[in-house]
Amino acid sequence: DGDERVFRFLTGSVSDDTVSRIEVPFLVIPQTLTVREPFITSSITVDGKTGKNISVLPGSTVQGTVRWENNLSEPLSNVELMLAFAGPALEKNSINSSNGFYQSSNSTIIWTREQNSSLESIPPGEGGTAQFSFSTQPPGAGGVLVTNPTIDLSLSVRGMRGSGSAPEIVSSASAARVVLSSAPEVAAEAKYITGPFLNSGPLPPRAETETTYTIIWTVKNPTNALANTVLSADLPPYVKFVSAQAGAGIVYDDGSRTVRWNAGDLKAGVGYTLPVRQAAFQVALSPSTSQVGSAPNLTGEMRLFGQDRFAQVGVN
């Protein structure tokens, strides 16, 4: 506040129309601008985060806050706030505010002195906050899969300064975009008869006798493209890695006993509007007598890590 910036306008001649500077200036006119705070400052916070793009999970309930402050040296009266919601990923019936009025016809929350008595008069340098919440739609809601889903929030604040016959209306505006990250789904299956590998050994397995199984991993990705996607799982001590499906991108680290599938890029719609992505590998189970009567796991927990290209956040 109070900083000065200068624009300099130059008129002159050049010998080459492609150059970016004037060789012979005829006239130079400076124009000085002074940076000033707006009369009213307003901002939007979503799930404790601020910025132009805020990432949230699909199908989640989001908590938000709007803030305002009077930067004038005199009080503001009859302050009104209006927060508008728009976007295909918005669950309109979920919009709520404890001390505001929700107008469903245009998806807008309105705060006035009727709902919040503090808006009747805001002293110089002071302000306040108001809370709101809404829900985001899960992927494929209503039978429609939206790619790169967003929800736009637009806040406008206005109030009256001065008194008498000609009070002045002052206003402020701010905006935020809620970006929904993708929600990939993973699944694992164990096969004995079907699959790309020929398995052997007793079924059901017997203690101290080896039985091989085919493990098939499946991944689906609904809304945003994912980059550098990796799926992994650790093998128990009684399971041995045998081989991986050719060209699937599966590798095994014997030191950590980790199976890793480098799935790379996953397009939006994989498993929905596009075919699912699958990869397979073979393991050998050598159960102990201490496991008789139990159902031992063939792998540990399956994990996925990737980078959402649209929301610019990590997904796991």
Secondary structure, DSSP 8 states (H G I E B T S, - for coil): ---EEEEEEEEEE-S-TT-SS-SEEEEEEEEEEE----SEEEEEEETTB-SSEEEE-TT-EEEEEEEEEE-SSS-EEEEEEEEEEE-TTEEEEEEE-TTSEEETTTTEEEE-TTT-GGGGEE-TT-EEEEEEEEEE--TTGGG---SS-EEEEEEEEEEEES-SS--EEEEEEEEEEEEE----EEEEEEESSSSSS---S-SS--TTS-EEEEEEEEEEB-SS-EEEEEEEEE--TTEEEEEE-TTS-EEEETTTTEEEEEEEEE-TTBTTTB--EEEEEEEEE---GGGTTS---SS---EEEEEETTTTEEE-
